[in-house]
Amino acid sequence: MILDDKLNSGETLLLDGAVGAEVERFGGKMDSAAWCGLATETHPDVVRHVHAEYLRAGSDIVTANTFANCRHVLDSVGKGDDASDITKRAVELVCEAIDEVSPDRPIAVAGSMSNTMAWIPGTFSTDETYVPSPNQQSANYREQAEALAEAGADLIVLEMMSDVDNASRLAEAASTVGLPVWIGMSCSLFPDGNAAAWHMNLEEPPEKLAETHEDHGPRPFEPVVHAMQSFNPQVMGIMHSRMAAVGVGIETVRKTWSGPMMVYPESLYEHAEKPDVFANHLLEFLDGGAQILGGCCGTRIDHIQSLAKALGR
């Protein structure tokens, strides 16, 4: 209810930044196949600490460490049967951080869901051994969404939506548990400057990619926007995208979407930006109609501190 009131009044809301990368920076061990999926179980104190620091930085919405918690990802490390429990524990860690830092401030807990699959160790490419059938994929997404709802998440945020078929299965599953759904889409740029659906071949270092059978090359971004809008989300926006691509992505979304908009770009590789520069870029998107601001991969707690300061907090 508090979140609804803030959205309806047009109040600017501050998200957190990267979770998995910050957990790693503070000593949590990432897995080469399941990324941050195990950190909730292996390094709970570190995960809680990251959430607490984002709260101290001023975040209104804190994202649980559940991006890589779907059953078919955790199957790659022998933890598929524990997927629901690990997801619930991740939400609990956010709640514990809130009780520690901001018990009297209205904070929303976001449960992250994604289409990420288990990776081939040492790469960012999908390990096809653990790719489920479409029906099993949908069932796994429902399992995770139900766990988030049962644990007390206030909303579900779908992250890195860039493929119509897989993203639609995820959006459909997330929409069944009664929580508000926020959809974060990721885009890249074609050489001609038009928006492409985010694609690893346009973004990631070549040495981190491996040949996979499902690779279809970059595709236009607009069909992803149309597909996601059909699920009637509460919020839509651009996330995990280069700063240079965000403006084009927003323009594409705004052609058909008039509801609340969120923006939380990445800041990686040669595109890494200092916190104050990052914050100033985000203010430009605020002027363009974005209501919810934050960061994704490559952004740290100090990026959110700078953004909070830029917002006058």
C-alpha positions, -999 to +999 in steps of 0.1 A: +000+000+000+028+024+009+045+016-024+013+022-043+008+055-027+044+066-036+040+055-072+006+072-076+019+105-061+048+105-085+074+104-058+109+094-068+120+060-055+155+048-050+165+012-058+196-005-047+226-014-069+243-046-078+238-074-053+258-104-064+289-083-073+288-065-040+284-098-021+316-109-039+334-077-032+327-081+005+340-117+006+311-139-006+321-167-030+305-167-064+299-200-083+312-203-118+279-220-129+253-205-106+268-171-100+253-156-068+227-183-063+245-201-034+257-170-015+225-168+005+234-202+019+272-200+021+276-163+031+244-151+047+262-125+069+278-109+038+245-109+019+227-092+049+256-067+052+252-057+015+215-051+020+221-031+052+246-009+034+222-001+006+196+008+032+221+031+049+228+046+014+191+055+012+174+028-009+136+026-007+136-008-024+160-036-016+164-066-039+167-101-025+196-122-037+174-144-058+184-135-094+200-170-099+179-190-076+156-209-100+156-246-097+173-253-131+202-230-122+207-245-088+205-280-103+240-273-118+254-272-083+233-300-068+209-276-050+178-277-072+157-294-045+167-265-021+157-238-045+125-228-027+142-227+007+172-207-005+148-182-021+128-178+011+160-173+031+172-146+007+140-126+015+145-132+052+180-117+050+166-085+035+140-083+063+167-088+089+187-060+073+156-037+074+151-046+111+187-037+118+190-005+099+156+010+090+128-005+111+107+026+111+112+036+074+089+022+047+111-002+027+099-025-001+114-059-005+118-069-042+122-106-052+144-108-082+136-133-110+154-138-142+158-160-173+194-168-165+205-204-169+234-223-155+266-212-171+294-232-186+321-227-159+344-199-168+321-183-193+288-164-195+273-189-219+245-213-211+253-249-201+227-268-222+229-298-198+207-279-174+183-262-198+147-274-189+119-280-213+095-251-217+069-267-194+095-275-167+109-240-171+074-225-164+070-248-134+103-238-120+094-201-123+061-207-106+079-224-078+103-195-073+075-169-075+055-188-049+085-189-026+090-152-029+053-145-021+053-170+009+085-154+023+069-119+023+083-101-007+064-070-016+069-072-053+086-093-080+110-076-103+118-095-135+154-087-145+172-088-179+141-095-200+154-097-235+139-128-252+102-129-260+096-166-254+115-171-222+106-137-208+069-144-214+071-177-195+086-159-166+062-130-167+032-154-168+045-174-138+053-142-118+018-129-124+001-159-107+010-152-071-008-119-064+023-096-061+029-065-081+052-073-110+079-048-122+096-057-155+131-047-162+141-051-198+177-050-212+187-035-245+218-031-266+225-010-297+227-022-332+255-005-352+230+019-367+220+031-332+186+014-331+176-006-300+183-043-300+172-068-274+202-072-251+226-098-265+259-111-251+276-109-284+271-071-284+281-067-247+303-093-232+341-098-237+346-124-264+368-146-241+338-150-218+315-164-246+313-200-258+294-214-288+259-225-279+232-240-301+205-216-290+224-185-302+202-166-327+221-133-329+208-099-318+171-091-324+150-059-323+140-047-289+104-035-296+088-070-297+101-076-262+085-044-250+052-054-266+053-089-251+060-077-216+034-050-216+007-076-224+012-089-188+000-056-173+029-050-150+028-022-124+062-008-136+083-012-167+118+000-174+154-004-186+180-022-165+214-039-170+220-019-202+249+004-211+242+040-204+244+048-241+216+023-248+192+034-220+179+065-237+170+046-269+154+019-248+133+044-229+121+060-261+111+025-274+092+017-242+074+051-240+059+046-275+034+022-259+038+025-221+026+054-200+029+039-166+057+042-140+092+039-154+123+026-137+159+029-149+189+011-134+218+007-158+249-013-155+284+002-151+309-024-163+341-029-182+354+001-201+320+017-196+325+019-158+315+053-144+325+070-112+296+073-087+291+110-092+291+107-130+267+078-128+243+098-105+243+128-129+234+105-158+205+090-138+192+125-131+188+130-168+165+100-170+146+114-141+140+146-161+128+123-189+101+108-168+117+079-150+104+076-114+125+048-100+163+049-102+190+026-092+219+005-105+228-029-118+260-048-124+291-027-118+273-003-095+283-003-059+270+010-026+288+043-032+270+047-065+237+046-047+251+070-020+260+095-048+226+091-064+208+097-030+229+128-026+221+140-061+184+135-052+188+158-022+186+131+004 
